[in-house]
């Protein structure tokens, strides 16, 4: 395999996630693509019971369809007062076509209705890399612990970022800079492991 010709699909159409991963993976010797470059690719049903299962499922599925290496992630928010919800259903928590604002509104409403003063929560991200045949080559997981804010604050990031305050900070992910998030976020931590694997892989090819 010629490294200069190597392509890696970021297996998502989420513009915010694509931007974040492109920044994290910028120094790898690879051409990054996204699902937006493949309009005819169909999406798999995410039937996994865990983030890791869904990440593997998506990586296998998209790699097999495109015959290119694929990097897929599954991530979400786990709130202790909601017994771990929304978890793997984070993206579909308020319905398939719900906006981020609608998801946040539902989350805060249900959290407040529990009358549980425990605001602890964590973001979890599992990532899987599959080769062009769909074989899984590596899986990583990153976690960022924190708490749920009383109200949304900040317009940075995407998803539940405006209501999540990571440990060690008083601001939400929606308020924190991209530089900080690229160091501490759940996706950054999983990506760091993926980068180490890919660097070893590319080094072996050279």
C-alpha positions as CSV (number, residue, x, y, z in Angstrom):
1,X,0.0,0.0,0.0
2,X,1.3,3.4,-1.0
3,X,1.0,5.8,2.0
4,X,0.5,8.8,-0.2
5,X,-2.6,7.2,-1.8
6,X,-4.1,6.2,1.5
7,X,-7.6,7.5,2.3
8,X,-9.4,7.2,5.6
9,X,-13.2,7.9,5.8
10,X,-14.5,9.7,8.8
11,X,-17.7,7.8,9.0
12,X,-20.2,10.6,9.8
13,X,-22.1,13.3,8.1
14,X,-22.1,15.5,11.2
15,X,-20.3,18.7,10.2
16,X,-19.3,19.5,13.7
17,X,-17.9,16.1,14.3
18,X,-16.1,16.1,11.0
19,X,-14.4,19.4,11.7
20,X,-13.3,18.2,15.2
21,X,-11.8,15.0,13.9
22,X,-10.1,16.7,10.9
23,X,-8.4,19.0,13.4
24,X,-7.3,16.1,15.6
25,X,-6.1,13.9,12.7
26,X,-4.5,16.8,10.7
27,X,-0.9,15.5,11.2
28,X,-1.4,12.0,9.9
29,X,-0.1,11.1,6.4
30,X,-3.5,10.3,5.0
31,X,-6.3,11.9,2.9
32,X,-9.4,12.3,5.0
33,X,-12.8,11.8,3.5
34,X,-16.3,11.9,5.1
35,X,-19.6,10.3,4.3
36,X,-20.6,13.5,2.7
37,X,-18.2,12.5,-0.1
38,X,-20.3,9.3,-0.7
39,X,-23.9,10.4,-1.1
40,X,-25.0,7.0,-2.3
41,X,-23.8,5.1,0.8
42,X,-26.6,3.8,3.0
43,X,-26.6,4.0,6.8
44,X,-26.6,0.9,9.0
45,X,-29.1,0.4,11.8
46,X,-27.3,1.1,15.1
47,X,-28.3,-2.0,17.0
48,X,-25.4,-2.2,19.4
49,X,-26.0,-2.2,23.2
50,X,-22.8,-0.3,23.8
51,X,-20.9,2.6,22.2
52,X,-18.1,0.1,21.2
53,X,-20.5,-2.2,19.5
54,X,-22.0,0.6,17.4
55,X,-18.6,2.0,16.5
56,X,-17.5,-1.4,15.3
57,X,-20.7,-2.0,13.4
58,X,-20.4,1.3,11.6
59,X,-16.7,1.0,10.8
60,X,-17.3,-2.5,9.3
61,X,-20.3,-1.4,7.3
62,X,-18.9,1.8,5.7
63,X,-15.5,0.2,5.0
64,X,-17.2,-2.7,3.2
65,X,-19.3,-0.4,1.1
66,X,-16.6,2.0,0.0
67,X,-13.7,-0.4,0.0
68,X,-11.6,2.2,1.9
69,X,-10.4,2.3,5.5
70,X,-13.0,3.7,7.8
71,X,-12.9,5.4,11.2
72,X,-16.3,5.3,13.0
73,X,-17.3,6.5,16.4
74,X,-20.3,6.2,18.6
75,X,-20.5,8.7,21.5
76,X,-23.0,10.0,23.9
77,X,-23.9,11.4,27.3
78,X,-24.5,9.3,30.4
79,X,-26.4,11.1,33.2
80,X,-26.3,9.4,36.6
81,X,-29.7,10.9,37.7
82,X,-31.2,9.3,34.6
83,X,-29.5,5.9,35.3
84,X,-27.1,6.3,32.4
85,X,-29.6,7.8,29.9
86,X,-29.5,8.9,27.1
87,X,-26.4,6.7,26.6
88,X,-26.3,5.0,23.2
89,X,-29.6,6.8,22.3
90,X,-28.1,10.3,22.7
91,X,-28.4,11.2,19.1
92,X,-32.0,10.0,18.9
93,X,-33.0,11.0,22.4
94,X,-35.7,13.5,21.4
95,X,-36.6,11.8,18.1
96,X,-34.7,11.0,14.8
97,X,-34.9,14.6,13.4
98,X,-34.7,16.5,16.7
99,X,-32.4,19.5,16.9
100,X,-29.6,19.9,19.4
101,X,-31.8,22.5,21.3
102,X,-34.7,20.0,21.5
103,X,-32.4,17.2,22.8
104,X,-31.0,19.6,25.4
105,X,-34.5,20.7,26.4
106,X,-35.7,17.1,26.9
107,X,-32.5,16.2,28.9
108,X,-32.8,19.2,31.3
109,X,-36.6,18.6,31.7
110,X,-36.2,14.9,32.6
111,X,-33.2,15.6,34.8
112,X,-35.1,18.2,36.8
113,X,-38.1,15.9,37.1
114,X,-36.1,13.3,38.9
115,X,-35.6,15.8,41.8
116,X,-32.2,14.1,42.1
117,X,-29.5,16.7,43.2
118,X,-26.8,14.5,41.7
119,X,-25.7,16.3,38.6
120,X,-22.8,13.9,37.7
121,X,-22.5,12.8,34.1
122,X,-19.9,11.7,31.6
123,X,-19.3,11.8,27.9
124,X,-18.2,8.5,26.3
125,X,-16.7,8.0,22.9
126,X,-15.8,4.6,21.3
127,X,-13.9,4.6,18.0
128,X,-13.2,1.7,15.6
129,X,-10.9,1.5,12.6
130,X,-11.7,-1.0,9.8
131,X,-9.6,-1.8,6.8
132,X,-11.0,-1.8,3.2
133,X,-12.4,-5.3,3.7
134,X,-14.4,-4.3,6.8
135,X,-12.1,-6.1,9.2
136,X,-11.7,-4.3,12.5
137,X,-8.1,-3.3,13.2
138,X,-8.3,-1.3,16.3
139,X,-10.9,0.0,18.9
140,X,-10.4,2.8,21.5
141,X,-12.6,4.5,24.1
142,X,-12.4,7.9,25.7
143,X,-14.3,9.2,28.7
144,X,-14.7,12.8,30.0
145,X,-16.3,13.1,33.5
146,X,-18.3,16.1,34.6
147,X,-21.7,17.4,35.5
148,X,-24.8,18.7,34.0
149,X,-25.3,22.5,34.1
150,X,-28.6,24.0,35.3
151,X,-29.1,25.6,31.9
152,X,-27.5,25.6,28.5
153,X,-24.6,28.1,28.0
154,X,-22.4,28.7,25.1
155,X,-22.8,28.2,21.3
156,X,-19.6,26.3,20.6
157,X,-19.4,22.6,19.8
158,X,-22.5,20.6,19.1
159,X,-24.9,18.2,20.7
160,X,-25.1,18.4,24.5
161,X,-21.9,20.5,24.7
162,X,-23.8,23.6,26.1
163,X,-25.0,21.7,29.2
164,X,-21.9,19.7,30.1
165,X,-19.3,21.0,32.5
166,X,-16.1,18.9,32.5
167,X,-14.3,18.3,35.8
168,X,-11.8,21.0,36.6
169,X,-13.7,23.7,34.8
170,X,-16.7,26.0,35.6
171,X,-17.6,26.5,31.9
172,X,-19.5,24.2,29.6
173,X,-18.1,22.5,26.5
174,X,-20.2,25.1,24.6
175,X,-18.1,27.8,26.2
176,X,-14.6,26.3,26.3
177,X,-12.2,26.8,23.4
178,X,-11.5,24.3,20.8
179,X,-7.9,24.0,22.0
180,X,-9.1,22.9,25.5
181,X,-11.6,20.5,24.1
182,X,-8.9,18.9,21.8
183,X,-7.0,18.0,25.0
184,X,-9.8,16.8,27.4
185,X,-12.9,15.7,25.5
186,X,-14.0,12.1,25.3
187,X,-13.5,12.2,21.5
188,X,-10.1,13.7,21.8
189,X,-9.0,11.0,24.3
190,X,-10.3,8.2,22.0
191,X,-8.7,9.8,19.0
192,X,-5.3,10.0,20.7
193,X,-5.3,6.2,20.9
194,X,-6.4,5.9,17.3
195,X,-3.6,8.3,16.2
196,X,-1.0,6.1,18.0
197,X,-2.3,3.0,16.2
198,X,-2.3,4.7,12.8
199,X,1.2,6.1,13.3
200,X,2.5,2.6,14.0
201,X,0.6,1.3,11.0
202,X,2.0,3.9,8.6
203,X,5.5,3.5,10.1
204,X,5.4,-0.2,9.3
205,X,4.5,0.6,5.6
206,X,7.4,3.0,5.1
